[in-house]
Structure formats: C-alpha cells, structure tokens
Amino acid sequence: MKGFFRMLRRYLPPYRKYVAGSVVMNILSALFNIFSFTLIIPILNILFKLDSKVYVFIPWDSELGFKEKAINNAYWFVSQYMQQHGEITTLLILAGFMIFMTLLKTSCYFGSSAVMVPLRTGLVRDMRRQIYDKILTLPIGFFSQERKGDIIARMSGDVSEVENSISGSIDMLIKNPILIVFYVGTMVFISWKLTLFVLLFAPLMIWLMGVIGRNLKKRSTEVQNLWSDTMSQVEETLGGLRVVKAFVAEKKMSERFAGVTGAMRRKSSRVNTRQALAHPVSEFLGTILICVVLVFGGTLILTDHSFIDAPTFIFYMIILYSVINPIKDLAKATYNIPKGLASMDRIDRILDAKNTIVEAPDAKEISNFSDSIEYKGVGFSYEDGRKVLDGIDITIRKGQKIAIVGASGGGKSTLVDLLPRFYDVCEGSISIDGQDIRSLKISSLRSIMGNVNQDPILFNDTIFNNIAFGVEGATMEDVVAAAKIANAHEFIMEKEEGYQTGIGDRGVKLSGGQRQRLSIARAILRNPPILILDEATASLDTQSEKLVQEALERVMSNRTTIAIAHRLSTVKDADEIIVIDSGHIVERGTHEELLAKNGYYKKLNDMQAL
C-alpha cells in the first residue's frame, strides 16, 4: 500500500476539495442510514405489541447517561403520539419518515460518488499528460532502447488499468472506512458486549482476504508486460505490412501474435479468477458471521438471559449486515489496488527515467551564428560501451558547406546528432562561436538549426500546419513563400483543398518527393543559420531528387550546411568533404583533392560510378 499512498501524494493535491466533499457526503449518508434503521424498533414494537412499558419523559439535564435518556425519550415521544393519533397513523408516519430518511441517504450516497468523478477523470488526464510531457523531454537515446509499442501500451493500457483499479478504489477507500466506523460505533452504542463478540472474528476474515490477494501485483505485472508485447507487435505489423504481404508471412505473423495473446489470456485468467474470489469469499464469511451472532444473540433472548431486547437485537443485526457490505467493498478495493500498482510501476519506469541531456543552471541564450562550429577531440560511445566516434576534429566556418560521407554504420549520423545535443559527447567538446554547446540553453541551441532527414517526418495534419510546425505566428504568405523555394507550391495547389489538405499518417497521401519538399519548406520557414541535411535525397527517384536538390541548393546558398550523403554526386561542390570510417576521419578535402589521393573516397566514387 506504500506505492498507493505515494501515488495519492503525487496526484491528489489538486483535487482535495472533491475528497472533502466525498467525506462529508459519506458521513451524512451513514448518519441518515443509521437513523432510518432506528425507526425499525418502534415499528416492530407497534406491529407485534412487544413493549408494554410505560415511558415517562426524562429531563435532558438529569444524571442518567445520554444513551438511556435518548432511547427513553424517543420511545416516550412515539408512545405519546400513538395515544393521541392511534397506532396505524403512527405506523404510517414512521414508515413515511423512514422513506424520507432513506431518500436523503441515497441522495448523499449518489453525491459522494458523483463528486469523485472529476477526481477520477482528472487523475487519468494528469497521468497521461505527465507521461507525454516526459516523453517529450527524454533524450533520443532513451527511445533507441525502448519499443514504441511498449510505450504506447503504458500510456494506454497501463493508465487505463490505474484508472480502473486505483481511481475507482479511491471512492471505496473514502466511503467504506467512514461507513464501517459509523456502523461499528452504532453497534457499540447498542451493545458493546455483543460487538466485542463480533470483533473476535474480524482478524480471521482479514487474514483469509490477505491469503487470496497475495502475489496479485506480481501476476498483474506479468499481464501488463504481455500487453506491451501485444501492442508492440501490432505497431510493428502496421509499420511493416507491405513487407509482411510481400513475403507472404501473414500466417507466421498471425501465429506469433496468437502466441503472445494466448500467454496473456492465461495470465489474465489467473489474475481475474483470484480477483473474482473477493466477493464470494467475503459474502460467505459475512454470512458465517451473521449466523454466529444470530445464534448467540437468539439463544440469549430465548433463554431470558439477554442484555438486549428482541426489536433492538433485530436492529443490531440490520446494522451488522450493513457493515458487511462496506467490508466486502473494501476487500474488493484491496484486490484492485495491487493490479493498478503493477501498472503504476511500469508507468514510473518512464516517469523516473533520467534525462542525460542536462541543461546547465547558468545556461546562456544564443540567437545567431556568426563565426564557426568546432569539434575538438570528440568521442562518443553508446550505453552498451560500443565506441562510435573517436578523436573527431572538425572546424566549420560560417557559410561553408561541409559534406560527411562514408559507409553505413560509420558514425556519420551520430556525429551530426551531437550538434543539437540529441546526444552528449563522451569525450572532447563541441562549440559554437567559441561557446561549448553544453553551456547553452537547449531550446536556444536548437532554434538556430534546421533539419531535413532522409525519412521526412510529417504529422497527420494539414500541409499548412506541417510547414508552419514549430514557427509561432506563421502567416499564409510566409508558408507559401517557403513552399515556393522548396519546389512544393505547384503540387500543393493541385490539391483540391490546397494548403488545407490533410496529408494522413506520416504524410501517407503524398509521394516521397512531395514529403521531402514539405520538410524542406518547414526548414526554410524557420530560416535557421545552420542547416543539417541527413541523406535528404537518398530515397528519392531521379525526377524527385532533381526537384529536391534544386530546392536544397536555394536553401544552402546563404547558410552554413552540414550534409550527410551516400550519393557523392550531390556533394561535389562542398567546401570540404569529410570521410568517416569506423568512427574515425580517414580523409578530408574537396572532391578533386580526395580523388587525387586515390584512397577511400576514390574507391567509393568509383563504386558509385560503376
């Protein structure tokens, strides 16, 4: 339960007023319920003429105990009313009053649940927003070790489980203890001796409940892990459906999915079976308790040695039965909470993940780029210890076009990703205009850079919003101007809705060349002094490549550009070409100088020419 209370401390403070409202409503509900049941005693006395005692009003300031005075004066009032208005009229009045009190009780009961609805829905909203915001702040390296399907499962399935298991239990954990306290207090007020006898059985009931609920959290964690596997496979299948169909692998994928869902079904069955035991076991134990008290109290009454009369004993049994329901609900809540805590642990693995890209407390702003970018002795290794870059020294002057080439896996993309601090260097430093990038504000650093990637990342939105993404207050004129420079305006205007055309998930309604030109337009609109091109034309056909290359040349004309390229023909005009192999710079120079060296670059060039 420590995890449950830790979660409440984290998320509950904004909703204190709802909790307070629920507490008040539940107290009123318990009081009205008890008061309505007390009317059973005079009703039974009237119906069966069980009470022949003559009651005399006892002044409230007399020395007798409050309990004796309250019971005596209540009976005196009823007996006086019966004498004046008759038994049937009194019976009708008592019955009507009982209905009215029950109406008040049920209204408060509804109010106690209704006032908790904003808390439950707000708790889930806050949790999802916190996870989403955390995802936005985590470094890219975190997601290279996590499956997207697993993260989606935690944000959907795990949060839903928390909602069902924990948020739903908060209401029970407020309501049921209040009802139990008031009902048990009433039982003590009626007969402390009988209540002491009842409480002897409570530890046994609690122990049996604990036996059933044991290991529920562990098994729930296993179920949620399998749910993550399920979501991961769905995400992978949707992303690779073309390959699945091309290789006629539908049956294999179906069997793979069936294996995971089958395992999840088996685990879920065990968890749900154990959870389903909560109600029948508590019902059975409650019935045993009722019967034991009934036999014990009934024997005392039948043998004329009772310390309680028959109508009061029946009232006591009604209150005892009433206390069983909140105990059962409390048991249900204690079964639900471990399931929710298992999901909460999985959510916390994201929320507690450390952001390795830390901004310095005294980080400075940078608004422009005026001199040079310098890589000094830069080395980088991934968390598994694999060395990716070693001893990188590069100086990029303002306005230069630098190309980085080499075989796949050589460290080219990593070298470029270090500049906007998607990763941090492990050795050496990178500086802009003489300032170490680790001393700059991350948002400020990235604001002076524009990225165009091999796989253009677009959002399921309109063309206008994709081009204007990340640029505050962009006008239609600005967007159109950027699209014209990127050779995109013509195909956009061919669309029925023009710039308000939706492009589908990841731009699926557009061709590869069209998607790339939109990503270039987005970079142009931002107007960054530093442009990073990561294989911007590698996946395009010849005609699309020509249009994109023309757009890139316009963009690069007055900007500092770092371009990663496989096609050497696209970087012939670079001011310097840096050749990377296995994390080291093996050659550098212009296109002609590198060809003259007859080395690694010449070999790459000849292979492409061939």
N, C-alpha and C positions, 0 to 999 in steps of 0.2 A: 504493500500500500504506500510505501515511501514514494515510489515513482508516480503514483496517482496524485498525492498531495503536492509533489514537486510540479506536476503539470498544472494543477489548480493555481499554485502561486504564480506561475508564469502567465497564464491566460485569463484568470478570473477577475483581477482587479478592476478592469473597465466595466464589469457587469455586477458590481457589488449591490447596486440598487435593486436589481432583479432578484438576487439571492435574498436580500432583506424582505422584499415583497413576498417571496415564496414562503419564507419563515413565518411572517405574520399571518398569511392566508392559511398555512397548515396548522398554526396554533388555534386560530378561530375555528377551523374545520374540526379539529379534535375536541374543542370545548363544546361546540354545538352538537357533535355526535354523542358525547357523554351525557350532555343534558337531555337530549331527546330519549336516550335509553333509560334515564332515571324515571321517566314517566311510565315505564312498564310496571314498576312496583305498585303505584296506586291503581293502575288499570287492572292488574291481576287481583288486587285486594277487592276491588269493586265487583269484578266478574264472579269471583269464587267466594266472596264474603269471608276472606281468610283472617281479617283483622277486626276483632271485637273490642279493642282497647279504645277508651275514651281519652282523646287528646285535649290538653289544656295548653294554651299559649304560654311559652316560657320567654320572659323578657331577655333581650339580647345582651343586657349587661349583667346577667346572672353569672354565678360562679361555675356553672356547668361547662363542659367542653363544647367547642364550636360544632363538632360533628353531631353530638346529641341534640343541641339546640336547633341546628339546621334541619335534621331529619324530623324531629318532633313538630317544629313549626310548619314544615311543609305538609306533613300529614294533617295537622290541625286545620290548615287552610283548606285542604281538599275535603275534610270531613264537614267543615262549616258550609262549604259550597254545596255539598251533597244534601245537607239538611235544608238549605234554602231553595235549591233548584231541582233536586231529585237526582237519582243515580244515573239514569240514561243521559240526561243533559250533561252531567259532569263527565261521563264517559265520552260523549261526543266532543266536548270541549278539550279534554285531554288528548283525544285522538287527533283533532284538528291542530292542536298546539304541537303535537309530535310531528305531524306532516310539515308544519311551518318550520320547525327546527331542522328537520331533515333537508328541506329546501335550502335553508341557509348553509347547512353543512356541505351539500353537494355543490352549491354555488362557490363556496370558498375552496372546495376541492378542485373544481374546474379552474378557478382563478389562480391557484397555486401552480397548476401545470401550464396554463396559458402564459403566465408571467415569465416562465422559464424558456419559452420558445425563442425570444430574441437572444438569450444567452447561448442556447444550443447552436442556432444558425450562425451567430456571431463568432462563436468559438471555432467552428469549421472554417468560416471565411478567413479569420485571422491566421489560422494554421496554414491554409493554402497560400495566403499572401506571404507569410513568413518563409515558407519553403521556396516559393517562386523568387522572392527577393534575394534569398540566399543563393539560389542557382545563378542569378544574375551577377552576384559578387564573387563567386568562386572562380579560380583560375581555370583556363582551358585544360591544363594538365589533369585536373580532377576528373574531367569527363572522358579522358582517354583511358581511364581505368574503370569507369562505370558504364553499364549498359543503359541506353536511353529508355528501353522498355522497363528496366528496374526502377529508374527514377520516376517514370510516368506511373508505375504501379504504386509507388509510395505516395505520390501526390493524389492518386485517385482511390485505389483500394484501401490503402492504409489509413488515409484520412477518413474515409467512409466508415471504416471499422472503428476508429476512435469515436466518430460521431455516434454510431450505433451502440457501442459498448460503454464508452465513458460518459459522453454528453448525456445520453439517456439515463445513466446511472446517477448523475448529479441530482436530478429531481428526486429519485428514490432515496438518496443518501441524506437529503434535507428533510423530506417528508416523513420517512419511516421512523427515524430516531425520535422525532417530535411526537408522533402517534404512540410509539412504544412507551416513551416517558410518561405521557399523559394517561394512557390506559393502565400502565403498571401503577402509577400514582393513585389512580381511582381504585384499583384493586386493593392496594394497601389501605386506602381510606375506608373501604367497605369491610375488609377483614385482613389484618396483617398476618394472622396465623395461617389462613388459607393461602395467602400469597407466598409466605415463606415455604410452604409445602410445594407450591408450583415451581418456585425458583430452584428447587433442588434438582429439577430435571433439565434446566436450561443448559448447563455445561455439556451434558451428553448430546443434546441436539446440535450445539455449536461444533463439537468435535466431529460428529458424523458429517456435517456440512463441509468441514475442512478436509476430510478424507476424500470426498468426491471431487472437490475443487483443486486438489493437489496436482501439480505438473500441467495445469491447463495453459499457463503462459508459455511454457516451452513448446508445447504442441501447436499452439496458435502461431508462434514464430515460424515454425516449420511450414505451416499452411501459407502464411504470407510470403515466405521465400519462394514457394512453388507458384504462388500467384504472380510474383515478379518474373519468374521463368516463363510463365504463360504469356504475360504482356510483352516480354522481350521477343518471344517467338512470333507473336502477331506483328510487332513492329518490324522485325527482320523480314517477314514474309511480304508485308505490304511494300517495303522498300526494294525487295528483290524479286517481285512477282514475275517480271519479264524473264529473269534467269531461271526461275522455277519452271515456268512453262516451256522455255526454250530447251531445257534439259529433261523434260518430261518427268519431273521429280515431284509431281503432286502427291503420289502415293507415299513417297518417302517422307515428305513434309507432314502429311496427314498422320502417319504413324508416329512421327516424332512428337507432334502436338498431342496425339492421343496418349502417349506415354506420360507426358507432364500432367495433363488434365486428369488422367487416371490416378496418378500418385496424389494429386491434390484432393481428389474426391475421397480417397481412402483416409487421408489425414483429416479432412474436414468432417468425415463421418464420425471419426473417433471423438473429435472435439465437440461436435454438436450433440452426440449421444451422451457424453458426460455432462454437457450443459443442460440437456433435456431432463436429466435426473433431478435437477434442483427443485422443480415444482412438485413432482410426485413424492419425493422423499420428504420435503418439508410438510406436504399435505398429510402424509402418513404419520410422521412424528407428531404433528399438531393434533391429529385425531387421537393418537395414543394418549397425549397429554390431557385432552378434553375428557376422554373416557376415564382416566385415572382420577382426575379431580371430581368428575361426576359421581363415580362410585364412592370416593372418600366422603364428599360432602353429603351425598344422598344417604349414605349409611348413618351419618351423624344425625341428619334430620329425622330419619325413620326410627331411630332409637331414642329420640327425645333428649339427646345429649349435645345438641348442636349449639354453637355460639352464633348462629346466623339463622334467620327465618327463611321459609321457602321462597317468597317473592324476591327477597334480597339475594338469595342464592342463585335464582334464575337470572337476575340482573348481573350478578357476578360472572355467571357462565357466559352471558352475552358479551360482556367486556373481555373476558378471557378469549372467546372465539374471535373477537375483533382484533385482539393483539396478535393473533396468529397470522393474519394477512400481511401486516407490515413486516413481520419477521420473515415470511416467505419472500416478499419483495426484496427485502434486504439481502437474503440469501441469493436471490437471482442477480442482484447488483454485484455481489461479491464474486459471482461466476463470470459476469460480463466484463468486469474491470480487468482481470488478467488477460483476456483476449485483446482488449484495447491497449493495454500496456505493452503487449508484444508488438503491436503496430507502432506504438509511440517510440519504442526503442529503435525501430527501423527508420522512422522519421528523423529521430535525433542523430542518426549517423550522417544525415545530410546537414542538419542544423548545427551540429557540433564539429563539422569538418573545418579544418584550419585553412584559412586563406594565406597561402605562402607569399602572395604578392602584396606586401605590406607597404602602405604609404608612410613616409617619414612624418613625424609630428610637425616639423617645421618645413614641410614641402612647399616649394615655390611654384608660382604660375609661370607658364611660358606661352606667349601669344604669337610668336613668329619664329622663323628660322632664317638666320642671317649669315652664317659662316660655314660650318662643317659638322658632319657626323663622324665620330671616331670610335672604332672598335679597337680596344687595346688589350692584347693577350687574352681574348675571350675564350673561355672553355665552358662546356655545358654537358651535364650528364642527367639522364632520367633517373627516377626513383629506384629503379632496379640496378643502378650502378653502371649502366651501359653508356660509354663515352660517345657523344655525338659530335661535339666540336672541340678542337684543341688548338690553342695558340693562334687565334684569328686576329690579324691586324689589318684594318681597313680604314682609310680616310676618304670620305665622300664630301666633296666641295659643293657649295650651293650651286644649283643649276646643272650639275653633272647628271649624266645618265649612266648608271652602273648596272651591268648585267652579271648575274650569277648563274653559272652553268655547271653541269656535271651529271653523273649517273644518279639514278633514283636511289634514295636512302643515304645519300652522301652528307646530308645535313643542311641543304640549301634552305628549305622552308623554315627549319628551326632557327637558322641564322637570321632570317628576316623577322620571325616571330619574337625574337628577343628585343627588337627595337621598340615596339609599342608595349613592351612588358607583358605579353601574353605568358611568357616565362621569364624568370630572372636568371641572369648569368651565374654560374657556379664559380667561375674564375675570371679575373680581369674586370673590365668595366666598359660601358658604352656611354658616350657623352654627346650632347648636342650643344653646339656653341660653347664648349668648354664646361658645361654643367652635366654632372653624372645624372643619367635619367632616373636613378633611384632617389634623387633629391628633389624631383619634380612631382607635381600633382598628376596622378594617373589620368584623370579626365582631361587635364590641360595638355598633357603629352600626346594623348591620342587624338585630340582635337586638331592638331596640325598635320595629321596624316590621313590619307585616303587609301582604301584597299580595294583592289579588284582581283578576285580569286579565280582559279581555274573552274571551280564549280560555283557559278553565281548563286548567292544565297538571297532569295526573294521571299516575300511574305504573302500569305493569302489575303491580298488586299487589292486596291486599285493601282493602276500604273502610276497615277499622280502620287499617291501616298508612298509607293515604293521608291520613287525618285527623290521625294522630299523627306525620306526617312532620316531622322537624326538632325534635321535642319529646322530650327524654330522659325515660324513666320514666313515660310517659303510661299511665294505668290505663283500664280499660274504662269506669268511671264518668265519668272526665274526658271521654273521647271521646263517650260518649252525651250528656252534658250539652251539649257543643259542638254536636253534631248536632241536638239539640232546638232550641237557639237559632237554628240555621241552617235550620230547617224541613226537615231532612233525615231525622230519626229515623223518621218514618212510612214513607217509601218504602224505607228500608233494612230495616225489619222485615218488609216484604212479600217481601223476597228469601228464598229457601229457606235460605241459609246466613247470613243477617243481616249482621253486621259482618265476617264472614269471607268474604264473597262477593268473588270476583275480578272486576275491572271491565274487563279486557282492555287492549289497547294504547291509551294516552291516554284511557282510560275509554270505549271504543267501545261497551260493553254498556249504557251509561246514556244518558239523554236529555240535551240541552243544559242544561236547567234543573237536572237532578239533578247533573250535573257541577259546575255553578256553585255549587250549595248545598254540595257537598263541599269545594270550595275555600274557601268562606266559613267552614265548620266548621273547616277547618285553620287559618285565620287567627284564629278565635275561641279555639281551644285554646292558641295561642301567647300570647294575651292581651297584645298589644302596645299601648303607649300611643299610637302613631301608626299610622293605617290609611290605606293608599293603594289607591284604587279606580280602575282603568283600564277604563272602559267596561264595568262589571261586568254590566250588563243589556242591552247594545246588541244582542246576537244572540239574544235570547230572545223567545218568543211572549208574548202578553198574560197568560195564566194563569201561566206560569213566572215572568215578570217580577214579577207581583204577589207570589208566594211569596218570590222572591229579595229584592225590595225590602223586604218585611216583615222578613226576616232581617237585611238591612243596617241598617235603622232601629234594630233592637235592638242591633246591634254598635256603631253610631255614637253611641248615646245618651250614653256617658261617655268617648268617645275623641276625640282630635284627628284629623280626617279631611280628606284631600285627594282629591277625586273628579274624575276626567275624565269628561265626559259629552257625548254628542251630543243625547240626549233632554232637553231643557230642563225638561220636566215633573218629572224625577227630582231636580232640584237647586233647585227653587223655594224651599225652606226653608233654603238655605245662608246662613251668616252673611255671606259675601262671594262674589260671582261674579266671576271674572277672565276677561276676554275676550281671547284671543290671536289675532293675525292676522299671518302672515309673520314670526313670531319677536318681535313687539312686543306689549306690553299696550296695547290700544286703548281699553278701557273696564273699569271695575270698580265694584262696588256690589252692593246687594241686588237681588232680582228686580224689585221695584216701582221702585226708583231707576233701573235700567237701562231699563225700559220707558218711564219718563218722559223719558229722554234722547232717545228716538226715533232711536237710532243703530244701530250694527252689531248689537247684541244684539236690539233690537226687530225688526230685519229677519229675524234667524234665527228668532225666536219666531213671527213672522207666517208665515214659510215653513212651519214645522212645523205650525202651526195649520191652514194651508191644506191 
